[in-house]
Amino acid sequence: MKAKTSWLVLLLSLATARAEEVTMKLTSPSFEHQHAIPAKHTGEGADASPALKWEGAPSSTKSFALICDDPDAPVGTWVHWVIYNIPPGTTEMPEGVAKSDTVAGARQGVNDFGKVGYNGPMPPRGHGKHRYFFKLYALKSELDLRPRATKKQLEDAMQGQILAQTELVGTYERK
């Protein structure tokens, strides 16, 4: 009887684990995955952050973090946006998030331009098409980070905190 009970407990725990599995999805009304980012979201335009929407976060999410970077930059991966402690009930960010230390309960970090908030694509002319990865993380807790953290500081703080993650990739090329 004990073996049957253990087997039943195992099956129930597996079923519960599968029921809790979620697949987060990140999209933008500004551009499609693997397609060009409009000029208004670049350094050649208004440099406004694109609108973002997400769904499918685990119910236990306590905060979100977002990193946008360009792995195709000639100097190595270039960070365009770091934002964290996004409240757990949030499912979207509007276009043109203010470039301030805090916005709507979230904190913004410093990008590789040395500025707070989003600074969009501005690859060197003639350098070809660059990819911009918008990476969203659902976290187990709110992070103990002050505003103006770097990508590295955020990644270090997220160690062991990630419940789920997803990404959206846009492209841009300066002619």
VEXTOR-337045 format. One record per atom (N, C-alpha, C, O): residue number from 1; atom name; z negated, x negated, y negated. Coordinates in steps of 0.2 Angstrom, whole numbers, always signed. Layout:
N
seq|atom|c3|c1|c2
NUM|CA|Z|X|Y
...
//
This chain:
175
seq|atom|c3|c1|c2
1|N|+0|-4|+6
1|CA|+0|+0|+0
1|C|+0|-4|-6
1|O|+3|-3|-11
2|N|-4|-10|-6
2|CA|-4|-14|-12
2|C|+3|-17|-14
2|O|+5|-18|-20
3|N|+7|-19|-9
3|CA|+14|-22|-10
3|C|+18|-16|-13
3|O|+22|-18|-18
4|N|+17|-10|-11
4|CA|+21|-5|-14
4|C|+19|-4|-21
4|O|+24|-2|-26
5|N|+13|-4|-23
5|CA|+10|-3|-30
5|C|+13|-9|-34
5|O|+15|-7|-40
6|N|+13|-15|-32
6|CA|+15|-21|-36
6|C|+22|-20|-37
6|O|+25|-21|-43
7|N|+26|-18|-32
7|CA|+33|-17|-33
7|C|+35|-12|-38
7|O|+39|-12|-42
8|N|+31|-6|-38
8|CA|+32|-1|-43
8|C|+30|-3|-50
8|O|+34|-1|-54
9|N|+25|-7|-50
9|CA|+23|-9|-57
9|C|+28|-14|-60
9|O|+30|-14|-66
10|N|+31|-18|-55
10|CA|+36|-23|-57
10|C|+42|-19|-60
10|O|+45|-20|-65
11|N|+45|-14|-56
11|CA|+50|-9|-58
11|C|+49|-6|-65
11|O|+53|-5|-69
12|N|+43|-3|-65
12|CA|+41|+0|-72
12|C|+41|-4|-78
12|O|+44|-3|-83
13|N|+39|-10|-77
13|CA|+39|-15|-82
13|C|+46|-18|-84
13|O|+47|-19|-90
14|N|+50|-18|-79
14|CA|+57|-20|-80
14|C|+61|-15|-84
14|O|+64|-16|-89
15|N|+59|-8|-82
15|CA|+63|-3|-85
15|C|+60|-2|-93
15|O|+64|-1|-97
16|N|+54|-3|-94
16|CA|+51|-3|-100
16|C|+54|-9|-105
16|O|+56|-8|-110
17|N|+55|-15|-102
17|CA|+57|-20|-105
17|C|+65|-19|-107
17|O|+67|-20|-113
18|N|+68|-16|-103
18|CA|+75|-14|-104
18|C|+76|-9|-110
18|O|+80|-9|-114
19|N|+71|-4|-109
19|CA|+71|+1|-114
19|C|+70|-2|-121
19|O|+72|+1|-126
20|N|+66|-7|-122
20|CA|+64|-10|-128
20|C|+70|-15|-131
20|O|+69|-17|-137
21|N|+74|-17|-126
21|CA|+79|-22|-129
21|C|+84|-18|-134
21|O|+86|-12|-133
22|N|+85|-22|-139
22|CA|+89|-19|-144
22|C|+94|-24|-146
22|O|+93|-30|-145
23|N|+100|-21|-149
23|CA|+105|-26|-151
23|C|+106|-24|-159
23|O|+108|-19|-161
24|N|+104|-29|-163
24|CA|+104|-28|-170
24|C|+112|-30|-172
24|O|+115|-34|-169
25|N|+114|-26|-177
25|CA|+121|-27|-179
25|C|+120|-27|-187
25|O|+117|-23|-190
26|N|+124|-32|-190
26|CA|+124|-33|-197
26|C|+131|-32|-199
26|O|+136|-35|-196
27|N|+132|-28|-204
27|CA|+139|-27|-207
27|C|+139|-27|-215
27|O|+133|-27|-218
28|N|+144|-27|-218
28|CA|+145|-26|-225
28|C|+151|-22|-227
28|O|+156|-22|-224
29|N|+149|-17|-232
29|CA|+155|-13|-234
29|C|+159|-17|-239
29|O|+165|-15|-241
30|N|+157|-24|-240
30|CA|+161|-28|-245
30|C|+167|-32|-241
30|O|+172|-33|-244
31|N|+166|-33|-235
31|CA|+171|-37|-231
31|C|+169|-36|-223
31|O|+163|-34|-221
32|N|+174|-37|-219
32|CA|+174|-36|-212
32|C|+172|-43|-209
32|O|+174|-48|-211
33|N|+169|-42|-203
33|CA|+167|-48|-199
33|C|+174|-52|-198
33|O|+179|-50|-196
34|N|+173|-59|-199
34|CA|+179|-64|-198
34|C|+184|-63|-203
34|O|+190|-65|-202
35|N|+183|-59|-209
35|CA|+188|-58|-214
35|C|+186|-61|-221
35|O|+180|-63|-221
36|N|+191|-61|-225
36|CA|+189|-64|-232
36|C|+184|-60|-236
36|O|+184|-54|-236
37|N|+180|-64|-239
37|CA|+175|-62|-244
37|C|+178|-61|-250
37|O|+182|-65|-253
38|N|+178|-55|-253
38|CA|+181|-54|-260
38|C|+179|-59|-265
38|O|+173|-61|-265
39|N|+183|-60|-270
39|CA|+182|-65|-275
39|C|+176|-63|-279
39|O|+172|-68|-282
40|N|+174|-57|-280
40|CA|+168|-55|-284
40|C|+162|-58|-281
40|O|+157|-58|-285
41|N|+162|-60|-275
41|CA|+156|-62|-271
41|C|+156|-70|-271
41|O|+152|-73|-267
42|N|+160|-73|-275
42|CA|+161|-80|-275
42|C|+159|-83|-281
42|O|+159|-80|-286
43|N|+159|-90|-281
43|CA|+158|-94|-288
43|C|+164|-93|-292
43|O|+163|-95|-298
44|N|+170|-91|-290
44|CA|+176|-90|-294
44|C|+175|-83|-297
44|O|+179|-81|-302
45|N|+171|-78|-295
45|CA|+171|-72|-298
45|C|+164|-70|-301
45|O|+161|-75|-304
46|N|+161|-65|-300
46|CA|+155|-63|-303
46|C|+149|-66|-299
46|O|+143|-66|-302
47|N|+150|-69|-293
47|CA|+145|-73|-289
47|C|+139|-68|-287
47|O|+133|-70|-287
48|N|+141|-62|-286
48|CA|+136|-56|-284
48|C|+136|-56|-276
48|O|+141|-57|-273
49|N|+130|-56|-274
49|CA|+129|-55|-267
49|C|+132|-49|-264
49|O|+132|-44|-267
50|N|+135|-50|-258
50|CA|+138|-44|-255
50|C|+133|-39|-253
50|O|+128|-41|-251
51|N|+135|-32|-253
51|CA|+131|-27|-250
51|C|+130|-29|-242
51|O|+135|-31|-239
52|N|+124|-28|-239
52|CA|+123|-29|-232
52|C|+120|-23|-229
52|O|+116|-20|-232
53|N|+121|-21|-223
53|CA|+118|-16|-219
53|C|+117|-18|-212
53|O|+121|-22|-209
54|N|+111|-16|-209
54|CA|+110|-18|-203
54|C|+106|-12|-199
54|O|+103|-7|-202
55|N|+107|-12|-192
55|CA|+104|-7|-188
55|C|+102|-10|-182
55|O|+104|-16|-180
56|N|+97|-7|-178
56|CA|+95|-9|-171
56|C|+90|-14|-171
56|O|+89|-18|-166
57|N|+86|-15|-176
57|CA|+80|-19|-176
57|C|+75|-17|-171
57|O|+74|-11|-171
58|N|+71|-21|-168
58|CA|+66|-19|-164
58|C|+61|-15|-168
58|O|+59|-17|-174
59|N|+58|-10|-165
59|CA|+53|-6|-168
59|C|+46|-10|-170
59|O|+43|-8|-175
60|N|+45|-16|-167
60|CA|+39|-20|-169
60|C|+41|-25|-174
60|O|+36|-29|-176
61|N|+47|-25|-178
61|CA|+48|-29|-183
61|C|+43|-29|-189
61|O|+42|-23|-191
62|N|+41|-34|-191
62|CA|+36|-34|-197
62|C|+39|-37|-203
62|O|+37|-36|-209
63|N|+45|-40|-203
63|CA|+49|-42|-209
63|C|+56|-45|-206
63|O|+57|-46|-200
64|N|+60|-46|-211
64|CA|+67|-49|-210
64|C|+68|-55|-214
64|O|+64|-56|-219
65|N|+72|-59|-212
65|CA|+74|-65|-216
65|C|+82|-66|-215
65|O|+84|-64|-210
66|N|+85|-68|-220
66|CA|+92|-69|-220
66|C|+94|-76|-223
66|O|+91|-78|-228
67|N|+98|-79|-220
67|CA|+101|-86|-222
67|C|+108|-85|-222
67|O|+111|-83|-217
68|N|+111|-87|-228
68|CA|+119|-88|-228
68|C|+120|-95|-229
68|O|+118|-98|-234
69|N|+125|-98|-225
69|CA|+127|-105|-225
69|C|+134|-106|-223
69|O|+137|-102|-220
70|N|+137|-112|-225
70|CA|+144|-113|-224
70|C|+144|-120|-220
70|O|+142|-125|-223
71|N|+145|-120|-213
71|CA|+145|-126|-209
71|C|+151|-130|-210
71|O|+152|-135|-208
72|N|+156|-127|-214
72|CA|+162|-131|-215
72|C|+162|-135|-222
72|O|+167|-138|-223
73|N|+157|-136|-225
73|CA|+157|-139|-231
73|C|+157|-147|-230
73|O|+155|-149|-225
74|N|+161|-150|-234
74|CA|+162|-158|-233
74|C|+156|-162|-233
74|O|+156|-167|-230
75|N|+150|-160|-235
75|CA|+144|-164|-235
75|C|+140|-161|-230
75|O|+134|-164|-229
76|N|+142|-157|-225
76|CA|+138|-154|-220
76|C|+136|-147|-222
76|O|+139|-144|-227
77|N|+132|-143|-218
77|CA|+131|-136|-219
77|C|+128|-135|-226
77|O|+123|-139|-228
78|N|+131|-131|-230
78|CA|+129|-129|-237
78|C|+125|-123|-237
78|O|+128|-118|-235
79|N|+119|-122|-239
79|CA|+115|-116|-240
79|C|+117|-112|-246
79|O|+117|-115|-252
80|N|+119|-106|-245
80|CA|+121|-101|-251
80|C|+115|-96|-252
80|O|+115|-94|-258
81|N|+111|-95|-248
81|CA|+106|-89|-249
81|C|+100|-90|-244
81|O|+102|-91|-238
82|N|+94|-89|-246
82|CA|+88|-89|-242
82|C|+84|-83|-245
82|O|+82|-84|-250
83|N|+83|-78|-241
83|CA|+78|-73|-243
83|C|+74|-71|-237
83|O|+77|-70|-231
84|N|+68|-69|-238
84|CA|+63|-68|-232
84|C|+58|-63|-234
84|O|+57|-62|-240
85|N|+54|-61|-229
85|CA|+49|-56|-230
85|C|+52|-50|-233
85|O|+49|-46|-237
86|N|+58|-48|-231
86|CA|+61|-42|-232
86|C|+57|-37|-228
86|O|+56|-38|-222
87|N|+55|-32|-232
87|CA|+50|-27|-228
87|C|+53|-24|-222
87|O|+60|-23|-222
88|N|+49|-22|-217
88|CA|+52|-20|-211
88|C|+56|-14|-210
88|O|+60|-13|-206
89|N|+55|-9|-215
89|CA|+59|-3|-215
89|C|+66|-3|-218
89|O|+69|+1|-218
90|N|+67|-9|-221
90|CA|+73|-10|-224
90|C|+79|-10|-219
90|O|+79|-13|-214
91|N|+85|-7|-221
91|CA|+91|-7|-217
91|C|+97|-9|-221
91|O|+102|-9|-218
92|N|+96|-11|-227
92|CA|+102|-13|-231
92|C|+99|-17|-238
92|O|+94|-16|-240
93|N|+104|-21|-240
93|CA|+103|-24|-247
93|C|+109|-22|-251
93|O|+115|-22|-249
94|N|+108|-20|-257
94|CA|+113|-18|-262
94|C|+117|-24|-264
94|O|+115|-30|-263
95|N|+123|-23|-266
95|CA|+127|-28|-269
95|C|+124|-31|-276
95|O|+120|-27|-279
96|N|+124|-37|-277
96|CA|+122|-40|-283
96|C|+114|-41|-283
96|O|+111|-39|-288
97|N|+111|-43|-278
97|CA|+103|-44|-278
97|C|+102|-49|-284
97|O|+105|-54|-284
98|N|+97|-47|-287
98|CA|+94|-51|-293
98|C|+93|-58|-291
98|O|+90|-59|-285
99|N|+94|-63|-295
99|CA|+93|-70|-293
99|C|+86|-72|-296
99|O|+85|-76|-301
100|N|+81|-69|-293
100|CA|+74|-70|-295
100|C|+69|-72|-289
100|O|+71|-70|-283
101|N|+63|-74|-290
101|CA|+59|-76|-285
101|C|+57|-71|-280
101|O|+57|-72|-274
102|N|+56|-65|-283
102|CA|+55|-59|-278
102|C|+59|-53|-280
102|O|+61|-52|-286
103|N|+61|-49|-275
103|CA|+66|-43|-276
103|C|+64|-38|-271
103|O|+64|-40|-265
104|N|+62|-32|-273
104|CA|+61|-27|-268
104|C|+56|-29|-263
104|O|+57|-27|-257
105|N|+51|-32|-264
105|CA|+46|-34|-260
105|C|+47|-41|-256
105|O|+43|-43|-252
106|N|+53|-43|-256
106|CA|+56|-49|-253
106|C|+55|-55|-257
106|O|+54|-55|-263
107|N|+55|-61|-254
107|CA|+55|-67|-258
107|C|+61|-71|-257
107|O|+64|-71|-251
108|N|+64|-75|-262
108|CA|+70|-78|-261
108|C|+69|-86|-262
108|O|+64|-88|-265
109|N|+72|-89|-258
109|CA|+72|-97|-258
109|C|+77|-100|-262
109|O|+81|-97|-266
110|N|+77|-107|-262
110|CA|+81|-111|-266
110|C|+87|-112|-261
110|O|+87|-114|-255
111|N|+93|-112|-264
111|CA|+100|-113|-260
111|C|+101|-121|-262
111|O|+98|-124|-266
112|N|+107|-123|-259
112|CA|+109|-130|-260
112|C|+112|-131|-267
112|O|+114|-137|-268
113|N|+113|-126|-271
113|CA|+115|-127|-278
113|C|+109|-128|-282
113|O|+109|-130|-288
114|N|+103|-128|-279
114|CA|+97|-129|-282
114|C|+94|-123|-286
114|O|+90|-124|-291
115|N|+97|-117|-285
115|CA|+95|-111|-288
115|C|+92|-106|-283
115|O|+92|-107|-277
116|N|+88|-101|-286
116|CA|+85|-96|-282
116|C|+90|-90|-281
116|O|+94|-89|-286
117|N|+90|-87|-276
117|CA|+95|-82|-274
117|C|+102|-84|-271
117|O|+102|-89|-269
118|N|+106|-79|-272
118|CA|+113|-80|-269
118|C|+117|-84|-274
118|O|+118|-82|-280
119|N|+121|-89|-271
119|CA|+127|-92|-275
119|C|+132|-92|-270
119|O|+132|-95|-264
120|N|+138|-89|-271
120|CA|+143|-88|-266
120|C|+148|-93|-265
120|O|+147|-99|-268
121|N|+153|-92|-261
121|CA|+158|-97|-259
121|C|+161|-101|-265
121|O|+163|-97|-270
122|N|+162|-107|-265
122|CA|+165|-111|-270
122|C|+168|-118|-266
122|O|+166|-123|-269
123|N|+171|-117|-261
123|CA|+173|-123|-258
123|C|+178|-128|-262
123|O|+181|-125|-266
124|N|+178|-134|-260
124|CA|+183|-138|-264
124|C|+190|-135|-263
124|O|+192|-133|-258
125|N|+194|-136|-269
125|CA|+201|-134|-268
125|C|+205|-138|-263
125|O|+204|-144|-262
126|N|+209|-134|-259
126|CA|+213|-138|-254
126|C|+210|-140|-248
126|O|+212|-144|-244
127|N|+203|-138|-247
127|CA|+199|-140|-242
127|C|+200|-135|-236
127|O|+197|-136|-231
128|N|+204|-130|-236
128|CA|+205|-125|-231
128|C|+200|-119|-231
128|O|+196|-119|-236
129|N|+201|-115|-226
129|CA|+196|-109|-226
129|C|+190|-111|-223
129|O|+189|-115|-218
130|N|+184|-109|-227
130|CA|+177|-110|-225
130|C|+175|-104|-222
130|O|+177|-98|-224
131|N|+170|-104|-217
131|CA|+166|-99|-214
131|C|+159|-98|-217
131|O|+156|-103|-218
132|N|+157|-92|-219
132|CA|+151|-91|-222
132|C|+147|-86|-217
132|O|+148|-81|-216
133|N|+141|-89|-214
133|CA|+137|-86|-209
133|C|+131|-82|-212
133|O|+127|-86|-215
134|N|+131|-76|-212
134|CA|+125|-72|-215
134|C|+121|-71|-208
134|O|+123|-66|-204
135|N|+116|-74|-208
135|CA|+111|-73|-202
135|C|+105|-69|-203
135|O|+101|-72|-207
136|N|+104|-64|-200
136|CA|+98|-60|-201
136|C|+94|-60|-195
136|O|+96|-60|-189
137|N|+87|-61|-196
137|CA|+82|-62|-191
137|C|+77|-56|-192
137|O|+74|-55|-198
138|N|+75|-53|-187
138|CA|+70|-48|-186
138|C|+64|-52|-184
138|O|+64|-56|-179
139|N|+58|-52|-188
139|CA|+52|-56|-186
139|C|+46|-52|-184
139|O|+45|-47|-186
140|N|+42|-56|-180
140|CA|+35|-53|-178
140|C|+30|-52|-183
140|O|+25|-48|-182
141|N|+31|-56|-189
141|CA|+26|-55|-194
141|C|+29|-57|-201
141|O|+35|-59|-201
142|N|+25|-56|-206
142|CA|+27|-58|-213
142|C|+26|-65|-213
142|O|+21|-67|-210
143|N|+30|-69|-216
143|CA|+29|-76|-216
143|C|+25|-79|-222
143|O|+25|-76|-228
144|N|+21|-84|-221
144|CA|+16|-86|-226
144|C|+20|-92|-230
144|O|+19|-98|-229
145|N|+25|-89|-234
145|CA|+29|-94|-238
145|C|+29|-91|-245
145|O|+30|-85|-246
146|N|+28|-96|-250
146|CA|+29|-94|-257
146|C|+37|-93|-258
146|O|+41|-95|-254
147|N|+38|-90|-264
147|CA|+45|-90|-266
147|C|+48|-97|-267
147|O|+44|-102|-268
148|N|+54|-98|-267
148|CA|+58|-104|-268
148|C|+57|-109|-262
148|O|+58|-115|-262
149|N|+56|-106|-256
149|CA|+56|-110|-250
149|C|+64|-112|-248
149|O|+68|-109|-250
150|N|+64|-118|-245
150|CA|+71|-120|-243
150|C|+73|-117|-236
150|O|+68|-114|-233
151|N|+79|-118|-234
151|CA|+81|-116|-227
151|C|+77|-119|-222
151|O|+75|-116|-217
152|N|+76|-125|-223
152|CA|+72|-129|-217
152|C|+65|-126|-217
152|O|+62|-125|-212
153|N|+61|-125|-223
153|CA|+55|-122|-223
153|C|+55|-115|-220
153|O|+50|-114|-216
154|N|+60|-111|-221
154|CA|+60|-105|-218
154|C|+61|-105|-210
154|O|+58|-102|-207
155|N|+66|-109|-208
155|CA|+67|-110|-201
155|C|+61|-113|-198
155|O|+59|-110|-192
156|N|+57|-117|-201
156|CA|+51|-120|-198
156|C|+46|-114|-197
156|O|+42|-113|-192
157|N|+45|-110|-202
157|CA|+40|-104|-202
157|C|+42|-99|-197
157|O|+38|-95|-195
158|N|+49|-98|-196
158|CA|+51|-93|-191
158|C|+50|-95|-184
158|O|+51|-91|-179
159|N|+48|-101|-182
159|CA|+47|-104|-175
159|C|+42|-99|-172
159|O|+37|-98|-174
160|N|+45|-96|-166
160|CA|+40|-92|-162
160|C|+40|-85|-165
160|O|+36|-81|-162
161|N|+43|-83|-170
161|CA|+42|-77|-174
161|C|+49|-72|-173
161|O|+48|-66|-175
162|N|+54|-75|-170
162|CA|+60|-71|-170
162|C|+60|-66|-164
162|O|+60|-68|-158
163|N|+61|-60|-166
163|CA|+62|-54|-161
163|C|+69|-53|-159
163|O|+71|-52|-153
164|N|+73|-54|-164
164|CA|+80|-52|-163
164|C|+84|-56|-169
164|O|+81|-57|-174
165|N|+91|-57|-168
165|CA|+95|-60|-173
165|C|+102|-57|-172
165|O|+104|-56|-167
166|N|+106|-58|-178
166|CA|+113|-56|-178
166|C|+116|-59|-184
166|O|+113|-62|-188
167|N|+122|-59|-184
167|CA|+126|-63|-189
167|C|+132|-59|-191
167|O|+135|-56|-187
168|N|+134|-60|-197
168|CA|+141|-58|-200
168|C|+144|-64|-203
168|O|+141|-68|-206
169|N|+150|-65|-201
169|CA|+154|-71|-204
169|C|+160|-68|-208
169|O|+164|-64|-207
170|N|+160|-71|-214
170|CA|+165|-70|-219
170|C|+169|-77|-220
170|O|+166|-82|-219
171|N|+175|-76|-223
171|CA|+178|-83|-224
171|C|+180|-83|-232
171|O|+181|-78|-235
172|N|+182|-89|-234
172|CA|+184|-89|-241
172|C|+188|-96|-241
172|O|+186|-101|-239
173|N|+194|-96|-245
173|CA|+197|-102|-247
173|C|+199|-102|-254
173|O|+202|-97|-256
174|N|+198|-108|-257
174|CA|+200|-109|-264
174|C|+207|-112|-264
174|O|+208|-117|-261
175|N|+212|-109|-268
175|CA|+219|-111|-268
175|C|+220|-116|-274
175|O|+225|-118|-275
//
